[in-house]
Amino acid sequence: MTVEPVSVSPVSQPAVPQSRSRLRRLICSQNPFYLLSVCFVLHASAQWFHSDSGESFSPWPLLGLTVGYIALLAVTGFVIVRFGKVWDDARSILLLILLLFVEMSLIFDETLVREPDTGRRLLIAGLIFSMVLSEILLLGLKIRLPWLFRVPYHLLLGLLFLYPLLLAGKNTLQMQTVSWLILAFPTVAGGILLTLLPAIRRGPKYTQDNGTPWRWPWYPWSLFVFLAFCIAFRTYAISLSFDPVFGESLTAALSFESTFGLYFLIPLVFAVGLLLMEAGLVSKHDGAIRLALWVPMICLVMALPPASASGTYQAFALRVTEQVGSPIWLTLLLSAAFYGYAMVRRVVTANVLMAWSLIAASRISPQMLNVTLSTQPIIWPLVLLAVIEFARGIQRGNSREVFVSLMIVIAALQPWLQPMGQTNTRSLLIVGGLVTIALLGTGAAFRDDFAWLLRIVGGPLLLLVTMAGAVLSHGAGSLSAIWYTVAVVAITTVIAFAYGAAVQMRLYQLCGWTSGLLGTLVIIVEAVSLLLHESGWRGATSFSVGIGWFVVAVVISCWKAGWLRSLGPWFGGMLTSRSERLDLNFY
């Protein structure tokens, strides 16, 4: 009899719900409780000067509490990295410490306004603590932050703590001076951020061995991106703390109205965009470059006044507009400079965007807050654009860019090209003459395809300007008008033959002969008209018929000489130069 073994099933463990497991992993990996702790501490510090009793308290205990809490976070970060290698939590702690540095730079604004001497000592003490603790953490955790990053970091810390000291004596400063200093704060911060350009150009290898598992660009750029956001918020906080309007209007203070506008932050945003573009160029990341090219457009939106702007905002914005220029106009100039830098760095389409920025700056009124077209174009942005395009065209040997630059100059000068007492037709003739000169000069100076096209167009245009000048003087009924026509026809005919010899194109020989013949005909008509007007010459009709028969006779003589039969081959090579017809390497 065989006894079969009895199988015993293992004791089953209670199943853990999948959603609870996912929540546990999320909490453990992200560990949001450091952030929650900091939020409650920030809320507590904000209540220090606003107790219900209305009594003010000494700020030194608050400094001690803040310093002690920051030190606790720093020690915690040091321990979990050196002994636990928990770099994820350490990254959160380090950024939160940076946030507390910023918070420490602004919680004493009220003290600085009420007791300037005490506020100065508090801010200087906070700055020293922040800088020393930063160096202790970097050295203690063996985190390598190169000097090209470290110096801008300390400069930004110094700006956060020391800049309010400029505003501390607002009782002795003029109100306008304080408002201008508040406006300048993000501009100074943007200038400090630009000191990071040398570090960016070193590339990712500059921070490759940094002593942490963090890699470029997350390290160290997350640090400076965080600082940039903090500086933007600090700008708004400074306007609330030191704006002179709060010393005059309790209602404005309670409703949080100040001179602050988004256009305050435009220089800071431009600096960030410039760093982003440079980082994209160094790392060859097209997405970063494209994103950076959108920065000026974002700034243009920021420059527009809000639909429901407060009276305080409008008053200071009008003062800025009157003394410097409207925010939208200044933003266009900064956009042109931004795209100009991109053009130097050979970013695609940067030259087109720069050109449109300068053109818009020449048409937008610098004395209007909203987008308003100027009654008369501003000439210097167009001249600047022309100079840039001309230099670029000369450097690249590009006739198109040189010709465009000359056209921009003519367009900019057009309102001033109409002499006093002259008609619009005469002004149009002057513009046409300048366009013809620019076209012929560019066509002769270059040997690319566009220059060849200019040389072809130049002949008919020269003939058109000649005939327009001759016809314009017709009907003046004076001997001086006839001499004017003679001078115009003679000069343009000589120019046509000389230019044709220089570029070796038969087209200009044809234009020269046509100009001479038609000009002579116009001169004869003007002379006959003058004689009819002055003396009532009865033989004028007979004289005109005689001139007509003379033209017929000349045509018959040309046919007998065989010149008319050779016009076909002659016209065939009219648009090419002699060297091109001989298959020489003309270009």
Secondary structure in CASP SS format (residue, H / E / C, confidence):
PFRMAT SS
TARGET T0000
AUTHOR 0000-0000-0000
METHOD secondary structure of the structure
MODEL  1
M C 1.00
T C 1.00
V C 1.00
E C 1.00
P C 1.00
V C 1.00
S C 1.00
V C 1.00
S C 1.00
P C 1.00
V C 1.00
S C 1.00
Q C 1.00
P C 1.00
A C 1.00
V C 1.00
P C 1.00
Q H 1.00
S H 1.00
R H 1.00
S H 1.00
R H 1.00
L H 1.00
R H 1.00
R H 1.00
L H 1.00
I H 1.00
C H 1.00
S H 1.00
Q H 1.00
N C 1.00
P C 1.00
F H 1.00
Y H 1.00
L H 1.00
L H 1.00
S H 1.00
V H 1.00
C H 1.00
F H 1.00
V H 1.00
L H 1.00
H H 1.00
A H 1.00
S H 1.00
A H 1.00
Q C 1.00
W C 1.00
F C 1.00
H C 1.00
S C 1.00
D C 1.00
S C 1.00
G C 1.00
E C 1.00
S C 1.00
F C 1.00
S C 1.00
P C 1.00
W H 1.00
P H 1.00
L H 1.00
L H 1.00
G H 1.00
L H 1.00
T H 1.00
V H 1.00
G H 1.00
Y H 1.00
I H 1.00
A H 1.00
L H 1.00
L H 1.00
A H 1.00
V H 1.00
T H 1.00
G H 1.00
F H 1.00
V H 1.00
I H 1.00
V H 1.00
R H 1.00
F C 1.00
G C 1.00
K C 1.00
V C 1.00
W H 1.00
D H 1.00
D H 1.00
A H 1.00
R H 1.00
S H 1.00
I H 1.00
L H 1.00
L H 1.00
L H 1.00
I H 1.00
L H 1.00
L H 1.00
L H 1.00
F H 1.00
V H 1.00
E H 1.00
M H 1.00
S H 1.00
L H 1.00
I C 1.00
F C 1.00
D H 1.00
E H 1.00
T H 1.00
L H 1.00
V H 1.00
R H 1.00
E C 1.00
P H 1.00
D H 1.00
T H 1.00
G H 1.00
R H 1.00
R H 1.00
L H 1.00
L H 1.00
I H 1.00
A H 1.00
G H 1.00
L H 1.00
I H 1.00
F H 1.00
S H 1.00
M H 1.00
V H 1.00
L H 1.00
S H 1.00
E H 1.00
I H 1.00
L H 1.00
L H 1.00
L H 1.00
G H 1.00
L C 1.00
K C 1.00
I C 1.00
R C 1.00
L C 1.00
P C 1.00
W H 1.00
L H 1.00
F H 1.00
R H 1.00
V H 1.00
P H 1.00
Y H 1.00
H H 1.00
L H 1.00
L H 1.00
L H 1.00
G H 1.00
L H 1.00
L H 1.00
F H 1.00
L H 1.00
Y H 1.00
P H 1.00
L H 1.00
L H 1.00
L H 1.00
A C 1.00
G C 1.00
K C 1.00
N C 1.00
T C 1.00
L C 1.00
Q C 1.00
M H 1.00
Q H 1.00
T H 1.00
V H 1.00
S H 1.00
W H 1.00
L H 1.00
I H 1.00
L H 1.00
A H 1.00
F H 1.00
P H 1.00
T H 1.00
V H 1.00
A H 1.00
G H 1.00
G H 1.00
I H 1.00
L H 1.00
L H 1.00
T H 1.00
L H 1.00
L H 1.00
P H 1.00
A H 1.00
I H 1.00
R H 1.00
R C 1.00
G C 1.00
P H 1.00
K H 1.00
Y H 1.00
T H 1.00
Q C 1.00
D C 1.00
N C 1.00
G C 1.00
T C 1.00
P C 1.00
W C 1.00
R C 1.00
W C 1.00
P C 1.00
W H 1.00
Y H 1.00
P H 1.00
W H 1.00
S H 1.00
L H 1.00
F H 1.00
V H 1.00
F H 1.00
L H 1.00
A H 1.00
F H 1.00
C H 1.00
I H 1.00
A H 1.00
F H 1.00
R H 1.00
T H 1.00
Y H 1.00
A H 1.00
I H 1.00
S H 1.00
L H 1.00
S H 1.00
F H 1.00
D C 1.00
P H 1.00
V H 1.00
F H 1.00
G H 1.00
E C 1.00
S C 1.00
L H 1.00
T H 1.00
A H 1.00
A H 1.00
L H 1.00
S C 1.00
F C 1.00
E C 1.00
S C 1.00
T C 1.00
F C 1.00
G C 1.00
L H 1.00
Y H 1.00
F H 1.00
L H 1.00
I H 1.00
P H 1.00
L H 1.00
V H 1.00
F H 1.00
A H 1.00
V H 1.00
G H 1.00
L H 1.00
L H 1.00
L H 1.00
M H 1.00
E H 1.00
A H 1.00
G H 1.00
L H 1.00
V H 1.00
S H 1.00
K C 1.00
H C 1.00
D H 1.00
G H 1.00
A H 1.00
I H 1.00
R H 1.00
L H 1.00
A H 1.00
L H 1.00
W C 1.00
V H 1.00
P H 1.00
M H 1.00
I H 1.00
C H 1.00
L H 1.00
V H 1.00
M H 1.00
A H 1.00
L C 1.00
P C 1.00
P C 1.00
A C 1.00
S C 1.00
A C 1.00
S C 1.00
G H 1.00
T H 1.00
Y H 1.00
Q H 1.00
A H 1.00
F H 1.00
A H 1.00
L H 1.00
R H 1.00
V H 1.00
T H 1.00
E H 1.00
Q H 1.00
V C 1.00
G C 1.00
S C 1.00
P H 1.00
I H 1.00
W H 1.00
L H 1.00
T H 1.00
L H 1.00
L H 1.00
L H 1.00
S H 1.00
A H 1.00
A H 1.00
F H 1.00
Y H 1.00
G H 1.00
Y H 1.00
A H 1.00
M H 1.00
V H 1.00
R C 1.00
R C 1.00
V C 1.00
V C 1.00
T C 1.00
A H 1.00
N H 1.00
V H 1.00
L H 1.00
M H 1.00
A H 1.00
W H 1.00
S H 1.00
L H 1.00
I H 1.00
A H 1.00
A H 1.00
S H 1.00
R H 1.00
I E 1.00
S C 1.00
P C 1.00
Q C 1.00
M C 1.00
L C 1.00
N C 1.00
V C 1.00
T C 1.00
L E 1.00
S C 1.00
T C 1.00
Q C 1.00
P C 1.00
I C 1.00
I H 1.00
W H 1.00
P H 1.00
L H 1.00
V H 1.00
L H 1.00
L H 1.00
A H 1.00
V H 1.00
I H 1.00
E H 1.00
F H 1.00
A H 1.00
R H 1.00
G H 1.00
I H 1.00
Q H 1.00
R H 1.00
G C 1.00
N C 1.00
S H 1.00
R H 1.00
E H 1.00
V H 1.00
F H 1.00
V H 1.00
S H 1.00
L H 1.00
M H 1.00
I H 1.00
V H 1.00
I H 1.00
A H 1.00
A H 1.00
L H 1.00
Q H 1.00
P H 1.00
W H 1.00
L C 1.00
Q C 1.00
P C 1.00
M C 1.00
G C 1.00
Q C 1.00
T C 1.00
N H 1.00
T H 1.00
R H 1.00
S H 1.00
L H 1.00
L H 1.00
I H 1.00
V H 1.00
G H 1.00
G H 1.00
L H 1.00
V H 1.00
T H 1.00
I H 1.00
A H 1.00
L H 1.00
L H 1.00
G H 1.00
T H 1.00
G H 1.00
A H 1.00
A H 1.00
F C 1.00
R C 1.00
D C 1.00
D H 1.00
F H 1.00
A H 1.00
W H 1.00
L H 1.00
L H 1.00
R H 1.00
I H 1.00
V H 1.00
G H 1.00
G H 1.00
P H 1.00
L H 1.00
L H 1.00
L H 1.00
L H 1.00
V H 1.00
T H 1.00
M H 1.00
A H 1.00
G H 1.00
A H 1.00
V H 1.00
L H 1.00
S H 1.00
H C 1.00
G C 1.00
A C 1.00
G C 1.00
S C 1.00
L H 1.00
S H 1.00
A H 1.00
I H 1.00
W H 1.00
Y H 1.00
T H 1.00
V H 1.00
A H 1.00
V H 1.00
V H 1.00
A H 1.00
I H 1.00
T H 1.00
T H 1.00
V H 1.00
I H 1.00
A H 1.00
F H 1.00
A H 1.00
Y H 1.00
G H 1.00
A H 1.00
A H 1.00
V H 1.00
Q C 1.00
M E 1.00
R H 1.00
L H 1.00
Y H 1.00
Q H 1.00
L H 1.00
C H 1.00
G H 1.00
W H 1.00
T H 1.00
S H 1.00
G H 1.00
L H 1.00
L H 1.00
G H 1.00
T H 1.00
L H 1.00
V H 1.00
I H 1.00
I H 1.00
V H 1.00
E H 1.00
A H 1.00
V H 1.00
S H 1.00
L H 1.00
L H 1.00
L H 1.00
H H 1.00
E H 1.00
S H 1.00
G C 1.00
W C 1.00
R C 1.00
G C 1.00
A H 1.00
T H 1.00
S H 1.00
F H 1.00
S H 1.00
V H 1.00
G H 1.00
I H 1.00
G H 1.00
W H 1.00
F H 1.00
V H 1.00
V H 1.00
A H 1.00
V H 1.00
V H 1.00
I H 1.00
S H 1.00
C H 1.00
W H 1.00
K H 1.00
A C 1.00
G C 1.00
W C 1.00
L C 1.00
R C 1.00
S C 1.00
L H 1.00
G H 1.00
P H 1.00
W H 1.00
F H 1.00
G H 1.00
G C 1.00
M C 1.00
L C 1.00
T C 1.00
S E 1.00
R H 1.00
S H 1.00
E H 1.00
R H 1.00
L C 1.00
D C 1.00
L C 1.00
N C 1.00
F C 1.00
Y C 1.00
END
